[in-house]
Amino acid sequence: DARGEIICEWHHVDGSAIYKFYLEALPKAGYTLLPGAQEVPPPDYQGPLGLGFKTGSAQGAVTIASGDLTIQYLPHQ
């Protein structure tokens, strides 16, 4: 139980590649993407990206901004 805290942080990542990975991997792993998921941006895109996901009553988010990746898990409500 992560109690809603950030569970992973990586710095200096390829945001486009990481976003593409999670955009494909989360649904394959049984997670539902929340509204707002978008197509993979071009490799030189520098803006923030985010994917909300859920399974059952648990949810979380993958956020990429300025080359930093954060994954947060929110415990069951």
C-alpha positions in Angstrom: 0.0 0.0 0.0 1.8 3.1 -1.2 -0.7 5.5 0.5 -0.9 7.7 -2.6 2.8 8.5 -2.5 5.1 8.6 -5.5 6.4 5.1 -5.9 8.9 5.7 -8.8 11.0 8.6 -10.1 13.5 8.6 -12.9 15.3 11.5 -14.4 16.7 12.3 -17.9 14.4 9.8 -19.7 13.3 9.8 -23.3 9.8 11.0 -22.7 8.3 10.0 -26.0 9.7 6.4 -25.7 8.5 6.0 -22.1 5.1 7.4 -22.9 4.7 5.0 -25.9 5.8 2.1 -23.7 3.2 2.8 -21.0 0.5 3.7 -23.5 0.8 0.1 -24.9 1.9 -1.8 -21.7 -0.8 -0.6 -19.3 -3.8 -1.9 -21.3 -2.0 -5.2 -22.0 -1.4 -5.6 -18.3 -5.2 -5.2 -17.6 -5.3 -1.5 -16.7 -7.8 0.9 -18.2 -6.5 4.2 -19.4 -8.4 7.2 -18.1 -9.8 9.8 -20.5 -7.1 12.1 -21.8 -4.6 9.5 -23.1 -3.2 10.7 -26.4 -1.1 9.5 -29.3 2.7 9.3 -28.8 4.2 12.7 -29.4 7.3 13.2 -31.6 10.7 12.4 -30.1 11.6 16.1 -29.7 8.4 17.0 -27.8 9.3 18.7 -24.5 5.8 19.3 -23.0 4.4 17.4 -20.1 2.7 14.1 -20.7 0.4 12.1 -18.5 -1.5 8.8 -18.4 -4.0 8.1 -15.8 -4.8 4.4 -15.3 -7.1 2.2 -13.1 -7.9 -1.3 -12.3 -10.8 -2.1 -10.1 -11.0 0.7 -7.5 -7.2 1.4 -7.6 -5.8 4.0 -9.8 -2.5 5.8 -10.6 -0.7 8.0 -13.0 2.4 8.0 -15.1 3.7 11.6 -15.6 6.6 12.8 -17.8 7.8 16.4 -17.6 11.1 17.9 -18.6 12.7 14.5 -19.0 11.6 13.2 -15.6 9.2 10.3 -15.1 7.0 9.9 -12.0 4.7 7.0 -11.3 2.1 7.4 -8.6 -0.3 4.8 -7.2 -3.4 5.7 -5.3 -4.6 2.9 -3.0 -8.1 1.4 -3.2 -10.8 3.9 -2.3 
